[in-house]
Amino acid sequence: MPFDRHELYERTVQSPEKVVAFLRAIHGGSPRALGEEFSGTAAVSRAWVRLVTDSSAVAVDQDASVLERAAGVERLELVCGDVRTATDPAAHGADVIFIGNFSIGEIHDRADLVRYLARSLGRLRAGGVFVCDTYGGPSAFRVGAIEKSHWIEGGARILHVWEQREADPFTGRVVNAMHFRVERGGEVVEAIENAFVYRWRLWSVPELHEALSEAGFSSTEVSLDLYRDARIGPGVPSIDPGGPQRSSLDRSEGFVVCVVGRTKNVAHRPGPQGGP
């Protein structure tokens, strides 16, 4: 049976169970309600409601056909629309709001970004967190490709290629693409070129920190990756008893981090909720 691009993406790029554990650790309490933005097939939301007791999730994406892959999952609400306007802060409250796959870059304008973050703050309950990932480092604006292999059942191998084909450090705009090949016995049995093509504004860590602060978040932090609890950030102690891990970034040609915005542990009024 042939694979489609979304199944190949889930098998090679995503680790929903690890993401769920990471988000719960970042929250630090007992979060129950997840908001997954730019959710695609809602893989993280599906894992959340499966793994977290008495939980719920709201997955938002503009592609109704992709959301249909998660239809019928108990305690999961699917919302088709623009993340900047599609949710109702009163009806879609969350303990955690998560954006993965660098999709915060789908918002290209800084004013739009701040408005979106303020709207997200209005959705978050007391003690809630907003989490998004980005990449950076000396290689962030280089073009090129990275190939990784993933062995699956039946002895097949999926080759996943991540390509940065355009990058402009003066505007922060990048164009990235994903390609897939499936091999059995050394023979290519399926290939999908340009399975996904992304045109992003690559937001840096300082830019996201400033936007979160301007939107009204009480503090920001940075995690080195989705699966470690070592964090760095302006004025924020590291969870790691050994102290901040900035040296890990200093030595790196490139890095992927999650930027975290925290609410206060008391109720707050929703921030500005204007559209784009």
SULCOR-V582516 format. One line per field, one symbol per residue. ss: DSSP state (~ for helix, > for strand, _ for the rest). psi: psi as a letter, one per 30 degrees, with the letter a starting at -180 (. if undefined). burial: I if it has 16 or more other ideal C-beta (glycine too) atoms within 10 Angstrom, else O. Layout:
ss=???
psi=???
burial=???
//
This chain:
ss=____~~~~~~~~___~~~~~~~~~~~~_____>>>>>_____~~~~~~~~~____>>>>>>__~~~~~~~_____>>>>>_____________>>>>>>___~~~~___~~~~~~~~~~~~~~>>>>>>>>>>>>>_______>>>>>>>>_~~~_>>>>>>>>>>>>____>>>>>>>>>>>>__>>>>>>>>>>>>>>>___~~~~~~~~~~~___>>>>>_______>>_____________~~~~~____>>>>>>>>______________
psi=klkleeeeeeffekieeeeeeeeeeeefbikekkjjlhfbgheeeeeefefkkhllkjkklfjeeefffgkgkkgjkkjjakffffljeefhklekkkjaggffffjfkeeeeeeeeeeeeffklkglkkkllllalfgfgklalkklkjkalgglkkkkkjkjfkkjfffgklkllkkkkkkkhfkjfkkjkhekkkjljjkleeeeeeeeeefgkflllkkeafglgkllljgjkkekfflkhefeeefkellklkkkkkllglklkkakgla.
burial=OOIOOIOIIIOIIIOIOOIIIIIIOIIOOOIIIIIIIIIIIIIIIIIIIIOIOOIIIIIIIOOOOIIOIIOOIOOIIIIOOIIIOOIOIOOIIIIIIIIIIIIIIIIOOOOOIIIIIIIIIIIIOOIIIIIIIIIIIOOIIOOOOOOOOOOOOOOOOIIIIIIIOOIOOOOIIIOIIIIIIIIOOOOOOOOIOOIIOOOIIIIOIOIIIOIIIOIIIOIIIIIIOIOOOIIIIOOOOIIOOOOIIOOOIOOOOOIOIIIIIIIOOOOOOIIOIOOO
//
